[in-house]
């Protein structure tokens, strides 16, 4: 089964990225060549000092100091390999949650919960600034169905705070991080809010609310968004509790065709599995470097991480949470979300899995796009390159659903015509 060739990048975008990459080579950013050369030089100087120093105390001091650049060099090498932090701002944002405004004491669900939350939001952020750059808010969500209580980060686009959108209920995309990972990675490592804002400004995407839940409860834990037998009900939390919580308090559409779900790595599996299991909850799904058969969960017991079978050897439950098997046995004519699938060429396993999954999808929807990127591998470099085309594909579809509902008095964005919604090759 062949796959679509990547769409040639716009010359302006390619030129901008090339210029940016060139600058990073000579600026002391986390992945820059200059940083590696500086650390090597400092390390070499300290080693020379340790060798030439005549007094033992100075030799010991130089040897101890040399450990610091050596350690930093190792950390920087790992960061460069995984393509995680590109700027020091991203490092700072990840370790300080800078820019995310935490909102305590979120009102309980009720007839006035939306008005109460609007008042709380207005008192927590600068609305004028938010109308220009959007806002990132942090909430604690306790699931009515799952009873799970975890942090959720929500990005509200600038349009959410602009007067012409005052009566518009936005579509939403639930973004699922990988493992190890946390919601902040979508902001610090992948910079998805800025990417979305730039695409909307360039008229390549539509404004949506981005919902980023913590799906594991810890970086070392892996629950794969599954309802674990005898354990946490993460499927319920991600597919029901979080969307319901958000829709009840924000100007966001109710879960359904105006909601999308997307993720990378383990989050890609989550997106594929939950979209197929709950087609009434999501209209579109984006899978980046995902897999399509569940693995063992990593669960913490008495401060020890153990691998466990989330289905407790129940073969039927496993089949019901195996996307590639679900597609093979899905009855003809069944309701199903639209899919966008991407993988990095350098990761052969990801590409083969994506091709096999898309082949089954195209038997039902021949227009299903497959994006094979030449950037990165199974890492943040690849996912950063996949996010723009995924958003360009998904957000107009979600916005078109909102427009087709004909909300009385809504001042929503202008919707592209149906021809504009046909995916380009490789998208």
N, C-alpha and C positions, 0 to 999 in steps of 0.2 A: 504494500500500500504506500503510495507516494505521499508527500506532504507539500504544502504550499511554500513557495519561496518567500523569504522576507520581503516586505515592501521596501523599495529604495527610500532612504530617509530624505526629507526635504533638505535642500542644500543649506538653507539657513541654519537648521537645527544641527546638521553635521558640522558646519563651520563653527558654531557656538561651542559644541562639545569638544571639538578639536582644540580650539583656543583655550577652553577651560582646562583640558588635560595638559596642554603645554605649560600653562601657568603653574599647575600643581607640581610639575617636575622640578620647578625652581623655587617653590614656596615651601616652607616647612610645615606642610599639612601631614596628617597621619600616614598617608600612602606615598608621600613624595620621595623621589630619589635623593633630594637634598637632605632630608631628615636621616635617611640611612647612612649617607656619607658623613654627616655630622657625628652621628653616634659612633661610627667606626673610627673617626678621627679622634674623638674624645677618648675612646677605649684605648686606641694605640698610644696616645700621649701618656695616659696613666700607666700603661704597661711599661713604656720606656722609663718613666719616672721611677717605677718600682724597681726596675733593673739597675738604674744608675744611682739611685739614692744610696748614700753611704751610711746613714743612720737607720737602724732597724725600725724605729717608730715611723719614719716617713715611708719606708718600704711597705709596712703594714697598712698605713693610711692609704697609700696609692692602690694597693691590692683591694682594699675594701671599697674604695670609690670606683674602681674599675668594674665592680659587680653591677653597679647601677646602669651604665650604658649598655652592658651586655644583656641585662635583663630586659631593658627597654627595647633593645634591638629584637629580641625574641618575641616580645609582645607585638611590636610593629610588624614583624614578619607574618605572624599569625593573622593580624588584622588585614594585611595586604592580601594574603592568600584567600581569605573568606570575603574580601571586598566589603567589610562592614562599615567602619567609620571613614568617611572621605574628608571631613573637616573637623577642626577642633571644636567648632560649634556643635557638631553632632555628638562629640564625646561629652561635652558639657551638658547638652540637653538630655542625654541618656542617663547620666549620673545624678542630675538634679531635677529631672522632670520639668525643666524650664519651659515656660510657655503654656503649660497645662494648668488651668485654673480649677482647683478642686472645689466642688460644691457640696458642703455637708448638709445633713438633715433634709434630704430630698423628700418632698411630700409624698405621702402614700397615695395609691391609686384611688380616685374618687371623682365625683362630678366637677370639682374645682381644681383638680390636680394640675391641669395644663396652665390655668391662670396663675396658680401659686408658683409653679415652676418658672413661668415667664417673669414674675416679680423677683424671684430669687436670682434668676439669671441676670436680670437688669441691674441688680445691686452687687453682682459679683464681678462683672466685666465692664470694660469701657465700650459702650455700644457704638460710639463714633469710630473708634479704631477698628472694632470688629466689622463694621460696614465696609472697611477698606481691605482688611486682611483676613477676616474670619476669626474664629475663636476655637480653641481646644479646651474642653472641659473634662474634668475627671469626676466620676460618680461611683458610689458603691451600690451595686445592684444585688438585691436579694430575691432570688427566684421564687415566685408563688408556687410554681410547679415542681421545680427541682430542689428547692430549699437551699440551693448553693448561694453563697454570698461572696462576690468577687468584684474587683475594680473594672470599670469600663471607661475608655477614653472616647469622646465624641468630638468630631470636627464639624463645626457649623460653618458653611461657606459664607463669604461676605454678603451674598444675596439674602441670606436668612435675616439680616439686620437692616436691609434696605426697604424703603417704604413701598416700592412697587411690588414687593413680594409679601406684603403684610398678610394677605389672605391666601397665600399659596402654601399648600402642604407638600413638602419636598419628598422626592424618592430617596431611598437610602441604600447604602451598600454596607453589609457587615463584613469586616476584614479580619481574617483569622491568621494569626501569626504561626510560625513554625516552632520546632522544639530542638534545642533550647530557645526560648523566646518569651516575649511579653508584649503587651499592646504598644508600649513606647517604641518598639523597634520600627513600627510603621512610620513613625515621625523622625526618630533620631537616625536610623540607618537608611530608610527608604524614602523619607521626605515626601510622603504621598500627599499631604495637604498642599504643599507648594506646587507639586506636579499638577494636581487637579486645578488649582487656581490658574496656573499658566495656560493650561489647555482650554479652560473656559474663556479666558481673556482672548485667546487666539481663535475662538469659535470652533474648537475641535472637540469640545465636550460640553456637557450640561451640568449645572450645579446640583450636587447631591449632598446629603448628610452622610458622613463616614462614621461608622460605629465599630470600635475596636475593643472587643472584650478580652479579658484574661481567660483563656480556655483551659488552662492547666493548673493554675494555683501555685505555680513555682517553676523556675527555669529548668530544674532537673526532672520535673514530672512530665509524663506524657500520657494523656488520657484520650487523645484522638477524637474528641467531641462525641464520645460514645456513652450510652447508658450502660455502665459497667454492671454486670450481674453481681449483686451484693455490695455495690459501691456507689460512687457518685453518678448522678444522672446528667452528664454533660450534654448529651443530645437535647434533652429537654431545656437545659439552661441556654444553649446557643440558639436553637431553632425556635423556641417559644418564649422563654422568660425575657431575654434581652430585647428582642423586637417588640414584644408587648409593652415592656417597661418604657422603651423609648417612644413608641407611638402614642402612649397615653399621656406623655408629658411635653413632647415637642411637636412642632408643626411638621410632622412627618406622616407619610401615608401609612395606613395599616398594613401589616404583613400580607404579602401577596405578590402580584405581578410587578408592582412598583418597588419591590425590594430585590436587591441582588446580594450575592454572597461570593466572596473571593478569598483566596489564600495561597500561600506558598509552602512547599515542602509538606510537612504534616498538615498545615493549614489548607493545602491544596486537596489532600485527601478529605479533610473535613468538608470543604466546599462541595466536592463531587458527591460525597455520601449524603450530606444533609439535603442538597438540592434534589437528589433522586428520591430520598426517603420522604421528603415533605414538599412536593411540587406545588402545593397550595400556598406555601409560605414564601417562596422565592420564584421570581420570573426569569432571572439570569444568574449564571454561575461562571466564575473565572478560576481556572486551575493553573497555577504556575509551578512547574517542577513537582507536581503532585504524584502520589502513587495511588493505586486503585484496588489494593488488597490490604486489609487491616493487619497491623503488626501487634506484638505484645505491648501492653501498657507498661509504663514505668510509674510505680506507685510507691509512696513513702509509708512505711510501717515502722513505728518506733525509731524514727530518724534514720532509717535505712531504706534505700531505694531498691525495690525488687521488681523483676519482670513478672507480669501476671497475664494470664489469658482473660481478656475482658468479657468473654462469653462463657467462661467456665466449661469449655469443651462442648458447648451447644452448637452443633453444626448448622442448624437452621438459622440461629441468630447470626452466625458468622456470614452465611450467604446473604442474609437480609442487610448486611452492612459491608458488602463487597461490591463496589460500584460496577466493576466490569461484569460480574455475574448478574447483577440486577438488570443491566441493560440487555443481556442476552436473553433473559426470561421475562422482560417487560411485555405485557400484551400489546398488540398492535392498537394504535389509537389512544394509548394512555397519555394522560396529561404529563408533560415533561418540560422543565425549564430549557431555555436556550443556553448553550455552552460556548465559552471561549477557552482554548487550551494552549499553553505555551511550555516550552522546554528549551534548555541550552544545548547547543550542538555538542559541546565538549563533554556533556554527561550522557553517555550512550544509553544507560539504563533508563534515564528520564525520557529520552527521545523515543525509545522503543515502547515504553509504557504509554506515552502520549499518543503515538501513532495507532497502537492497538485500540485504545479507548475511543479516539476520534473516528476510527473506522466503524465502530459500532454506532456512534452518534450519527454519522453521516448516512447510515442505512435508514435513519428516521428523519434527519434534517441534513440534506446535502450541503447546505450553506454553512455548516459548522466550521469555524476558522481554527487553524492550527498555526501557531507562530513558533518557528525555530529560530532562536537568536544566536548570533555568533559571539555575543558578549558573555564573559564569565563562564561559570560551570553551574554546579549546584550551590550557588552562593548569592550574596546580595547584589553583586555586579549584574548578574543575569536578571534578577527580579526587578532591579531599577530599570532595566531596558524593556521589560515586559509590561510594566505598569502603565505607561502612556498609551500604547495601543489597546490594552485591555479597557482602560477608561474611555478611550475614544469609541470603542465598540459598545460598551455596556451602558454608559450614561444616557445616550440618546434614546436607547430602547426603553429604559426606565422612565425617562421624561415623556416619551410618547404615550406610555400607559397613563400617566397623570393627565396629559392633555386630552386623551380620548374619553376620560371620565367626565369632562365638561363641567368642572366645578363652577358653580354660579358665583360670579364676581371675582374669580381667581385671576391674578395677574401673573401667570406663570411665564416661563421662558418660551420664546418662539420655537416650535418643534420642527425638526427637519422633515422633509417629505419622505415618503416610503422608499424612493429610489436612493436617498442618502443613507438609508439604513441597511442597504445591502453591503455585506462586508467585502472589503477589498481583498485581493489575494494576499495571503500571509497574515491576515488580521483576524 
